[in-house]
Amino acid sequence: MKTKNLPKGVKQKIKKKIQSQKNVPKKGTQVIIAPKKATAVQQAKIAFEVSKVINEKNEEMLKARADMNKGKPNA
């Protein structure tokens, strides 16, 4: 290859090396998630179960009330 002389005042193109950030997972790899605290997970599960039971009871009460208002016999 021959080197070309550029006119005065023109900068030559230079390829810059991209500095990769350390401690960052590469694209396409699974993201590292910090482990949860066992007690917090257990409390969340208990709260979910409690709210589920309460919602089921409320639905049963509402269905019974709606059936009563429509005049349906108890099934």
N, C-alpha and C positions, 0 to 999 in steps of 0.2 A: 504494500500500500504506500502510496505517496502521501506525504503530509501536505496539506494545503495551507497556504498563507492567508490569513484572514485580514481584512482591512483594519486600520487602526480604530480603536474604541470598541471593537466587537469582542465579546468574551466567548471563549470556547466552551462548548457544551461539556458538562461534567456529570457523570452519573453519581448521584448521592446514595450512600448506603442508608437504608431505612433501619433505624434502631428499634428493635422489637422490645416491647414492654416485658419486663420480667414478672414472674408470678401470675401471668395471665394465661388461661388455657387457650390453646390454638383453636381456630375456627373448625367446627365439626366435632370437637371432642366434648364429652359430657361436662357440664358445669359442676364444679365442686360446691356442694351445699353443706354448710355447717350442720352437724348433728343437733337434733332438738333435745331439749331436756326431757328426761323420761317422765318426771312428775307433771310437767306442763302437758305432755301428750296424753297422759292418763286422765288428767282433769278435763281436757277437751273431749275425750271419749265419753266420760261420765256425763258431762254437760249435754252432749249430743243425745245420749240415751235418754236422759231425763226429759229433754224438750220433745223428743220423739214420743215418749209415753204420754206426756201431757197433751200433745197435739192429737194423738189417737183418741184419748178420752174425750177431748173437746169435740172431735168429729162425731163420735158415737152419740154424745149428748145432743148435738145439733141435728143429726139424722133422726133421732128419736122424737125430738120436738117438732121437726118438719113432718114426720109421719103422723104424729098426733094431730097437728093442725090440718092435715089433709084427710084425716079420718081413717087412716090405714090401721088395721089391727096389728098387734105385736106379732112379729114373726119369730 
